[in-house]
Amino acid sequence: KERWYLLKKGQLKARHWEEVANKIFMSCGGSEPSKSSVQCQHKVEKLRKRYREEKQLEEERGIGYSSPWPYFGLMVDMEEGGQNRGLSHLHLLEIILLEIVK
């Protein structure tokens, strides 16, 4: 099982964040300025905070309300499993961060 779920959604280790940062760098062709592992971690923490705020809004407004935030669906996958699309947690992090870096 992937690291995120093995850690029970706990803190990823520095080496995991380094792996994410390296994948982002390579996915951008290895030529653009790279994001550090710390930058990636902070960005994901901010995204998770925004996700919780959007989720709260969704719950308050009830059925029929859907968050307009473009990363909401990806964050739902990351926070609630990701198995729906067969993606690993680190792959979801990669996808989210690549969307933001563009």
C-alpha positions in Angstrom: 0.0 0.0 0.0 1.2 3.5 -0.7 3.1 5.6 1.8 0.2 8.1 2.5 -2.2 5.3 3.6 0.6 3.4 5.4 1.2 6.5 7.4 -2.6 6.8 7.9 -2.5 10.2 6.2 0.2 11.3 8.7 3.2 13.3 7.9 5.3 12.3 4.9 9.0 12.0 5.5 11.5 14.3 4.1 12.6 11.7 1.5 9.0 11.4 0.3 8.8 15.2 -0.3 12.2 15.1 -2.0 10.8 12.4 -4.3 7.8 14.6 -5.1 10.1 17.6 -5.8 12.3 15.5 -8.1 9.2 14.2 -10.0 8.0 17.8 -10.5 11.4 18.8 -11.7 11.6 15.9 -14.2 8.0 16.4 -15.3 8.8 20.0 -16.2 11.6 18.8 -18.5 14.4 19.2 -15.9 15.1 22.7 -17.3 12.8 25.0 -15.3 13.8 26.2 -11.8 12.9 23.4 -9.5 10.6 23.6 -6.4 12.3 22.4 -3.3 10.8 19.7 -1.2 9.9 22.2 1.5 8.1 24.4 -1.1 6.2 21.4 -2.2 5.2 20.5 1.3 4.1 24.0 2.2 2.1 24.2 -1.1 0.3 21.0 -0.3 -0.4 22.1 3.3 -2.0 25.3 1.9 -4.0 23.2 -0.6 -5.2 20.9 2.2 -6.3 24.0 4.2 -8.2 25.4 1.3 -9.8 21.9 0.6 -11.1 21.8 4.2 -12.5 25.3 3.8 -14.2 24.3 0.5 -15.5 21.1 2.1 -17.0 23.0 5.0 -18.7 25.4 2.6 -20.1 22.5 0.7 -21.5 21.0 3.9 -23.0 24.3 5.0 -24.7 25.0 1.7 -26.0 21.5 1.3 -27.1 19.4 -1.6 -26.7 21.0 -5.0 -23.6 23.1 -4.1 -20.4 22.2 -5.8 -17.2 23.9 -5.1 -16.0 26.1 -8.0 -12.3 25.6 -6.9 -10.5 23.9 -9.8 -8.4 21.6 -7.5 -11.3 20.4 -5.4 -11.8 17.1 -7.3 -8.1 16.3 -7.1 -8.0 17.1 -3.4 -11.1 14.9 -2.8 -9.2 12.1 -4.5 -6.1 12.7 -2.3 -7.9 13.2 0.9 -10.6 10.5 0.5 -8.6 7.7 -1.1 -7.7 8.2 -4.8 -8.5 4.6 -5.4 -11.5 5.7 -7.6 -9.0 6.5 -10.3 -6.3 4.1 -9.3 -3.8 6.8 -8.5 -1.2 6.7 -5.7 -1.0 9.5 -3.2 2.4 10.7 -4.5 1.1 10.7 -8.1 -1.9 12.8 -7.0 0.5 15.2 -5.3 2.5 15.3 -8.5 -0.6 16.1 -10.6 -1.8 18.8 -8.2 1.6 20.5 -8.0 2.1 20.3 -11.8 -1.2 22.0 -12.3 -0.2 24.9 -10.1 3.3 25.2 -11.5 2.0 25.7 -15.0 
